[in-house]
Amino acid sequence: MTFNDSISGGHPNENVLIKDSRTPPYQWPLRRIIRIHHGPDQLARVVTVKTKTGTFVRPTVKLCLLIPSEDIQ
């Protein structure tokens, strides 16, 4: 399952890590998805995420979706 598969149904308020090639993964900032923007093929291409200071748009390839604790067995 890819990020697009898991998010194409729409999951606002999911937590994600913002990937940054300049820092190790444990330092990636945690953000919350506010809105999902689908492309013409109905796949999620871009999301709006909330930060402390506002909101901004990020491509899904730059995000790491976190697994909710209730999904971990």
PDB file as gemmi writes it, atoms N, CA and C in Angstrom:
CRYST1    1.000    1.000    1.000  90.00  90.00  90.00 P 1                      
ATOM      1  N   MET A   1       0.842  -1.170   0.000  1.00  0.00           N  
ATOM      2  CA  MET A   1       0.000   0.000   0.000  1.00  0.00           C  
ATOM      3  C   MET A   1       0.886   1.231   0.000  1.00  0.00           C  
ATOM      4  N   THR A   2       0.625   2.157  -0.880  1.00  0.00           N  
ATOM      5  CA  THR A   2       1.392   3.394  -0.946  1.00  0.00           C  
ATOM      6  C   THR A   2       0.662   4.490  -0.188  1.00  0.00           C  
ATOM      7  N   PHE A   3       1.330   5.616  -0.019  1.00  0.00           N  
ATOM      8  CA  PHE A   3       0.707   6.757   0.653  1.00  0.00           C  
ATOM      9  C   PHE A   3      -0.546   7.176  -0.091  1.00  0.00           C  
ATOM     10  N   ASN A   4      -0.467   7.222  -1.427  1.00  0.00           N  
ATOM     11  CA  ASN A   4      -1.639   7.623  -2.209  1.00  0.00           C  
ATOM     12  C   ASN A   4      -2.801   6.678  -2.003  1.00  0.00           C  
ATOM     13  N   ASP A   5      -2.541   5.375  -1.916  1.00  0.00           N  
ATOM     14  CA  ASP A   5      -3.613   4.411  -1.677  1.00  0.00           C  
ATOM     15  C   ASP A   5      -4.257   4.646  -0.323  1.00  0.00           C  
ATOM     16  N   SER A   6      -3.438   4.883   0.686  1.00  0.00           N  
ATOM     17  CA  SER A   6      -3.974   4.993   2.032  1.00  0.00           C  
ATOM     18  C   SER A   6      -4.663   6.320   2.275  1.00  0.00           C  
ATOM     19  N   ILE A   7      -4.307   7.354   1.537  1.00  0.00           N  
ATOM     20  CA  ILE A   7      -4.878   8.652   1.816  1.00  0.00           C  
ATOM     21  C   ILE A   7      -5.912   9.084   0.776  1.00  0.00           C  
ATOM     22  N   SER A   8      -6.046   8.350  -0.326  1.00  0.00           N  
ATOM     23  CA  SER A   8      -6.954   8.778  -1.387  1.00  0.00           C  
ATOM     24  C   SER A   8      -8.404   8.786  -0.930  1.00  0.00           C  
ATOM     25  N   GLY A   9      -8.749   7.989   0.093  1.00  0.00           N  
ATOM     26  CA  GLY A   9     -10.103   8.005   0.618  1.00  0.00           C  
ATOM     27  C   GLY A   9     -10.376   9.224   1.479  1.00  0.00           C  
ATOM     28  N   GLY A  10      -9.357   9.883   1.928  1.00  0.00           N  
ATOM     29  CA  GLY A  10      -9.483  11.090   2.715  1.00  0.00           C  
ATOM     30  C   GLY A  10      -9.370  10.839   4.200  1.00  0.00           C  
ATOM     31  N   HIS A  11      -8.352  11.396   4.807  1.00  0.00           N  
ATOM     32  CA  HIS A  11      -8.149  11.258   6.244  1.00  0.00           C  
ATOM     33  C   HIS A  11      -7.656  12.575   6.836  1.00  0.00           C  
ATOM     34  N   PRO A  12      -8.509  13.581   6.859  1.00  0.00           N  
ATOM     35  CA  PRO A  12      -8.077  14.804   7.545  1.00  0.00           C  
ATOM     36  C   PRO A  12      -7.828  14.502   9.021  1.00  0.00           C  
ATOM     37  N   ASN A  13      -7.018  15.296   9.645  1.00  0.00           N  
ATOM     38  CA  ASN A  13      -6.616  15.181  11.048  1.00  0.00           C  
ATOM     39  C   ASN A  13      -5.643  14.041  11.316  1.00  0.00           C  
ATOM     40  N   GLU A  14      -5.120  13.388  10.281  1.00  0.00           N  
ATOM     41  CA  GLU A  14      -4.072  12.381  10.459  1.00  0.00           C  
ATOM     42  C   GLU A  14      -2.748  13.109  10.701  1.00  0.00           C  
ATOM     43  N   ASN A  15      -1.903  12.519  11.518  1.00  0.00           N  
ATOM     44  CA  ASN A  15      -0.574  13.072  11.771  1.00  0.00           C  
ATOM     45  C   ASN A  15       0.416  12.518  10.755  1.00  0.00           C  
ATOM     46  N   VAL A  16       1.303  13.372  10.284  1.00  0.00           N  
ATOM     47  CA  VAL A  16       2.332  12.979   9.340  1.00  0.00           C  
ATOM     48  C   VAL A  16       3.657  13.610   9.753  1.00  0.00           C  
ATOM     49  N   LEU A  17       4.744  12.996   9.300  1.00  0.00           N  
ATOM     50  CA  LEU A  17       6.067  13.601   9.428  1.00  0.00           C  
ATOM     51  C   LEU A  17       6.404  14.240   8.101  1.00  0.00           C  
ATOM     52  N   ILE A  18       7.003  15.416   8.122  1.00  0.00           N  
ATOM     53  CA  ILE A  18       7.436  16.105   6.916  1.00  0.00           C  
ATOM     54  C   ILE A  18       8.883  15.691   6.645  1.00  0.00           C  
ATOM     55  N   LYS A  19       9.101  14.967   5.542  1.00  0.00           N  
ATOM     56  CA  LYS A  19      10.449  14.504   5.201  1.00  0.00           C  
ATOM     57  C   LYS A  19      11.345  15.681   4.843  1.00  0.00           C  
ATOM     58  N   ASP A  20      12.589  15.593   5.312  1.00  0.00           N  
ATOM     59  CA  ASP A  20      13.590  16.619   5.010  1.00  0.00           C  
ATOM     60  C   ASP A  20      14.927  15.906   4.826  1.00  0.00           C  
ATOM     61  N   SER A  21      15.476  15.984   3.631  1.00  0.00           N  
ATOM     62  CA  SER A  21      16.722  15.265   3.333  1.00  0.00           C  
ATOM     63  C   SER A  21      17.921  15.821   4.101  1.00  0.00           C  
ATOM     64  N   ARG A  22      17.778  17.000   4.695  1.00  0.00           N  
ATOM     65  CA  ARG A  22      18.893  17.612   5.423  1.00  0.00           C  
ATOM     66  C   ARG A  22      18.983  17.170   6.873  1.00  0.00           C  
ATOM     67  N   THR A  23      17.945  16.479   7.363  1.00  0.00           N  
ATOM     68  CA  THR A  23      17.935  16.066   8.762  1.00  0.00           C  
ATOM     69  C   THR A  23      17.608  14.578   8.877  1.00  0.00           C  
ATOM     70  N   PRO A  24      18.020  13.932   9.967  1.00  0.00           N  
ATOM     71  CA  PRO A  24      17.666  12.522  10.162  1.00  0.00           C  
ATOM     72  C   PRO A  24      16.164  12.397  10.467  1.00  0.00           C  
ATOM     73  N   PRO A  25      15.570  11.233  10.188  1.00  0.00           N  
ATOM     74  CA  PRO A  25      14.129  11.055  10.369  1.00  0.00           C  
ATOM     75  C   PRO A  25      13.612  11.381  11.772  1.00  0.00           C  
ATOM     76  N   TYR A  26      14.392  11.150  12.806  1.00  0.00           N  
ATOM     77  CA  TYR A  26      13.894  11.438  14.152  1.00  0.00           C  
ATOM     78  C   TYR A  26      13.754  12.939  14.421  1.00  0.00           C  
ATOM     79  N   GLN A  27      14.244  13.782  13.507  1.00  0.00           N  
ATOM     80  CA  GLN A  27      14.103  15.230  13.652  1.00  0.00           C  
ATOM     81  C   GLN A  27      13.069  15.823  12.698  1.00  0.00           C  
ATOM     82  N   TRP A  28      12.391  14.991  11.914  1.00  0.00           N  
ATOM     83  CA  TRP A  28      11.370  15.504  11.008  1.00  0.00           C  
ATOM     84  C   TRP A  28      10.207  16.064  11.817  1.00  0.00           C  
ATOM     85  N   PRO A  29       9.666  17.217  11.407  1.00  0.00           N  
ATOM     86  CA  PRO A  29       8.570  17.814  12.176  1.00  0.00           C  
ATOM     87  C   PRO A  29       7.248  17.049  12.004  1.00  0.00           C  
ATOM     88  N   LEU A  30       6.494  16.992  13.074  1.00  0.00           N  
ATOM     89  CA  LEU A  30       5.186  16.355  13.076  1.00  0.00           C  
ATOM     90  C   LEU A  30       4.130  17.403  12.740  1.00  0.00           C  
ATOM     91  N   ARG A  31       3.262  17.078  11.794  1.00  0.00           N  
ATOM     92  CA  ARG A  31       2.210  18.001  11.364  1.00  0.00           C  
ATOM     93  C   ARG A  31       0.898  17.249  11.229  1.00  0.00           C  
ATOM     94  N   ARG A  32      -0.216  17.997  11.126  1.00  0.00           N  
ATOM     95  CA  ARG A  32      -1.549  17.414  10.988  1.00  0.00           C  
ATOM     96  C   ARG A  32      -2.135  17.788   9.630  1.00  0.00           C  
ATOM     97  N   ILE A  33      -2.704  16.791   8.938  1.00  0.00           N  
ATOM     98  CA  ILE A  33      -3.341  17.035   7.642  1.00  0.00           C  
ATOM     99  C   ILE A  33      -4.670  17.748   7.870  1.00  0.00           C  
ATOM    100  N   ILE A  34      -4.868  18.840   7.152  1.00  0.00           N  
ATOM    101  CA  ILE A  34      -6.105  19.601   7.230  1.00  0.00           C  
ATOM    102  C   ILE A  34      -7.010  19.293   6.035  1.00  0.00           C  
ATOM    103  N   ARG A  35      -6.412  19.229   4.849  1.00  0.00           N  
ATOM    104  CA  ARG A  35      -7.180  19.013   3.626  1.00  0.00           C  
ATOM    105  C   ARG A  35      -6.364  18.195   2.638  1.00  0.00           C  
ATOM    106  N   ILE A  36      -7.040  17.334   1.881  1.00  0.00           N  
ATOM    107  CA  ILE A  36      -6.389  16.518   0.860  1.00  0.00           C  
ATOM    108  C   ILE A  36      -6.834  17.011  -0.503  1.00  0.00           C  
ATOM    109  N   HIS A  37      -5.871  17.243  -1.394  1.00  0.00           N  
ATOM    110  CA  HIS A  37      -6.162  17.736  -2.742  1.00  0.00           C  
ATOM    111  C   HIS A  37      -5.917  16.598  -3.734  1.00  0.00           C  
ATOM    112  N   HIS A  38      -6.967  16.162  -4.404  1.00  0.00           N  
ATOM    113  CA  HIS A  38      -6.874  15.057  -5.359  1.00  0.00           C  
ATOM    114  C   HIS A  38      -6.603  15.601  -6.759  1.00  0.00           C  
ATOM    115  N   GLY A  39      -5.838  14.835  -7.549  1.00  0.00           N  
ATOM    116  CA  GLY A  39      -5.574  15.178  -8.939  1.00  0.00           C  
ATOM    117  C   GLY A  39      -6.724  14.735  -9.820  1.00  0.00           C  
ATOM    118  N   PRO A  40      -6.615  14.961 -11.133  1.00  0.00           N  
ATOM    119  CA  PRO A  40      -7.674  14.560 -12.059  1.00  0.00           C  
ATOM    120  C   PRO A  40      -7.912  13.054 -12.072  1.00  0.00           C  
ATOM    121  N   ASP A  41      -6.914  12.272 -11.654  1.00  0.00           N  
ATOM    122  CA  ASP A  41      -7.057  10.818 -11.609  1.00  0.00           C  
ATOM    123  C   ASP A  41      -7.583  10.335 -10.256  1.00  0.00           C  
ATOM    124  N   GLN A  42      -8.023  11.271  -9.403  1.00  0.00           N  
ATOM    125  CA  GLN A  42      -8.595  10.990  -8.083  1.00  0.00           C  
ATOM    126  C   GLN A  42      -7.592  10.442  -7.066  1.00  0.00           C  
ATOM    127  N   LEU A  43      -6.306  10.569  -7.339  1.00  0.00           N  
ATOM    128  CA  LEU A  43      -5.278  10.200  -6.362  1.00  0.00           C  
ATOM    129  C   LEU A  43      -4.834  11.449  -5.609  1.00  0.00           C  
ATOM    130  N   ALA A  44      -4.504  11.265  -4.341  1.00  0.00           N  
ATOM    131  CA  ALA A  44      -4.019  12.388  -3.537  1.00  0.00           C  
ATOM    132  C   ALA A  44      -2.635  12.783  -4.039  1.00  0.00           C  
ATOM    133  N   ARG A  45      -2.485  14.015  -4.405  1.00  0.00           N  
ATOM    134  CA  ARG A  45      -1.195  14.526  -4.890  1.00  0.00           C  
ATOM    135  C   ARG A  45      -0.578  15.505  -3.904  1.00  0.00           C  
ATOM    136  N   VAL A  46      -1.422  16.284  -3.240  1.00  0.00           N  
ATOM    137  CA  VAL A  46      -0.974  17.358  -2.373  1.00  0.00           C  
ATOM    138  C   VAL A  46      -1.907  17.416  -1.163  1.00  0.00           C  
ATOM    139  N   VAL A  47      -1.365  17.797  -0.022  1.00  0.00           N  
ATOM    140  CA  VAL A  47      -2.183  17.988   1.172  1.00  0.00           C  
ATOM    141  C   VAL A  47      -1.857  19.336   1.808  1.00  0.00           C  
ATOM    142  N   THR A  48      -2.828  19.877   2.516  1.00  0.00           N  
ATOM    143  CA  THR A  48      -2.601  21.068   3.325  1.00  0.00           C  
ATOM    144  C   THR A  48      -2.368  20.595   4.747  1.00  0.00           C  
ATOM    145  N   VAL A  49      -1.267  21.028   5.337  1.00  0.00           N  
ATOM    146  CA  VAL A  49      -0.933  20.633   6.703  1.00  0.00           C  
ATOM    147  C   VAL A  49      -0.911  21.850   7.613  1.00  0.00           C  
ATOM    148  N   LYS A  50      -1.244  21.614   8.885  1.00  0.00           N  
ATOM    149  CA  LYS A  50      -1.278  22.681   9.873  1.00  0.00           C  
ATOM    150  C   LYS A  50       0.011  22.691  10.667  1.00  0.00           C  
ATOM    151  N   THR A  51       0.531  23.891  10.908  1.00  0.00           N  
ATOM    152  CA  THR A  51       1.721  24.077  11.734  1.00  0.00           C  
ATOM    153  C   THR A  51       1.367  24.995  12.903  1.00  0.00           C  
ATOM    154  N   LYS A  52       2.336  25.288  13.738  1.00  0.00           N  
ATOM    155  CA  LYS A  52       2.109  26.217  14.855  1.00  0.00           C  
ATOM    156  C   LYS A  52       1.763  27.619  14.361  1.00  0.00           C  
ATOM    157  N   THR A  53       2.371  28.001  13.234  1.00  0.00           N  
ATOM    158  CA  THR A  53       2.221  29.371  12.761  1.00  0.00           C  
ATOM    159  C   THR A  53       1.219  29.541  11.622  1.00  0.00           C  
ATOM    160  N   GLY A  54       0.661  28.465  11.104  1.00  0.00           N  
ATOM    161  CA  GLY A  54      -0.291  28.580  10.000  1.00  0.00           C  
ATOM    162  C   GLY A  54      -0.460  27.261   9.275  1.00  0.00           C  
ATOM    163  N   THR A  55      -0.782  27.356   7.986  1.00  0.00           N  
ATOM    164  CA  THR A  55      -0.941  26.160   7.169  1.00  0.00           C  
ATOM    165  C   THR A  55      -0.112  26.308   5.900  1.00  0.00           C  
ATOM    166  N   PHE A  56       0.286  25.177   5.320  1.00  0.00           N  
ATOM    167  CA  PHE A  56       0.971  25.200   4.043  1.00  0.00           C  
ATOM    168  C   PHE A  56       0.696  23.921   3.290  1.00  0.00           C  
ATOM    169  N   VAL A  57       0.990  23.939   1.996  1.00  0.00           N  
ATOM    170  CA  VAL A  57       0.702  22.827   1.094  1.00  0.00           C  
ATOM    171  C   VAL A  57       1.988  22.056   0.836  1.00  0.00           C  
ATOM    172  N   ARG A  58       1.897  20.713   0.934  1.00  0.00           N  
ATOM    173  CA  ARG A  58       3.053  19.848   0.694  1.00  0.00           C  
ATOM    174  C   ARG A  58       2.653  18.703  -0.216  1.00  0.00           C  
ATOM    175  N   PRO A  59       3.563  18.261  -1.096  1.00  0.00           N  
ATOM    176  CA  PRO A  59       3.264  17.080  -1.915  1.00  0.00           C  
ATOM    177  C   PRO A  59       3.294  15.825  -1.052  1.00  0.00           C  
ATOM    178  N   THR A  60       2.498  14.831  -1.423  1.00  0.00           N  
ATOM    179  CA  THR A  60       2.415  13.605  -0.626  1.00  0.00           C  
ATOM    180  C   THR A  60       3.729  12.826  -0.608  1.00  0.00           C  
ATOM    181  N   VAL A  61       4.564  12.994  -1.621  1.00  0.00           N  
ATOM    182  CA  VAL A  61       5.844  12.278  -1.636  1.00  0.00           C  
ATOM    183  C   VAL A  61       6.802  12.794  -0.566  1.00  0.00           C  
ATOM    184  N   LYS A  62       6.524  13.955   0.000  1.00  0.00           N  
ATOM    185  CA  LYS A  62       7.364  14.526   1.056  1.00  0.00           C  
ATOM    186  C   LYS A  62       6.816  14.250   2.445  1.00  0.00           C  
ATOM    187  N   LEU A  63       5.798  13.370   2.539  1.00  0.00           N  
ATOM    188  CA  LEU A  63       5.172  13.076   3.822  1.00  0.00           C  
ATOM    189  C   LEU A  63       5.372  11.623   4.209  1.00  0.00           C  
ATOM    190  N   CYS A  64       5.393  11.379   5.483  1.00  0.00           N  
ATOM    191  CA  CYS A  64       5.468  10.026   6.025  1.00  0.00           C  
ATOM    192  C   CYS A  64       4.256   9.854   6.935  1.00  0.00           C  
ATOM    193  N   LEU A  65       3.275   9.069   6.483  1.00  0.00           N  
ATOM    194  CA  LEU A  65       2.046   8.866   7.240  1.00  0.00           C  
ATOM    195  C   LEU A  65       2.309   7.997   8.456  1.00  0.00           C  
ATOM    196  N   LEU A  66       1.835   8.442   9.613  1.00  0.00           N  
ATOM    197  CA  LEU A  66       2.010   7.675  10.841  1.00  0.00           C  
ATOM    198  C   LEU A  66       0.858   6.690  11.003  1.00  0.00           C  
ATOM    199  N   ILE A  67       1.141   5.527  11.542  1.00  0.00           N  
ATOM    200  CA  ILE A  67       0.127   4.502  11.776  1.00  0.00           C  
ATOM    201  C   ILE A  67      -0.568   4.802  13.097  1.00  0.00           C  
ATOM    202  N   PRO A  68      -1.906   4.912  13.101  1.00  0.00           N  
ATOM    203  CA  PRO A  68      -2.606   5.127  14.379  1.00  0.00           C  
ATOM    204  C   PRO A  68      -2.358   3.960  15.333  1.00  0.00           C  
ATOM    205  N   SER A  69      -2.277   4.238  16.613  1.00  0.00           N  
ATOM    206  CA  SER A  69      -1.952   3.197  17.594  1.00  0.00           C  
ATOM    207  C   SER A  69      -2.978   2.083  17.622  1.00  0.00           C  
ATOM    208  N   GLU A  70      -4.246   2.365  17.291  1.00  0.00           N  
ATOM    209  CA  GLU A  70      -5.247   1.305  17.297  1.00  0.00           C  
ATOM    210  C   GLU A  70      -5.051   0.315  16.147  1.00  0.00           C  
ATOM    211  N   ASP A  71      -4.267   0.675  15.117  1.00  0.00           N  
ATOM    212  CA  ASP A  71      -3.997  -0.220  13.992  1.00  0.00           C  
ATOM    213  C   ASP A  71      -2.800  -1.146  14.232  1.00  0.00           C  
ATOM    214  N   ILE A  72      -2.040  -0.899  15.295  1.00  0.00           N  
ATOM    215  CA  ILE A  72      -0.867  -1.711  15.592  1.00  0.00           C  
ATOM    216  C   ILE A  72      -1.308  -2.919  16.417  1.00  0.00           C  
ATOM    217  N   GLN A  73      -0.873  -4.099  15.954  1.00  0.00           N  
ATOM    218  CA  GLN A  73      -1.270  -5.322  16.665  1.00  0.00           C  
ATOM    219  C   GLN A  73      -0.098  -5.906  17.400  1.00  0.00           C  
TER     220      GLN A  73                                                      
END                                                                             
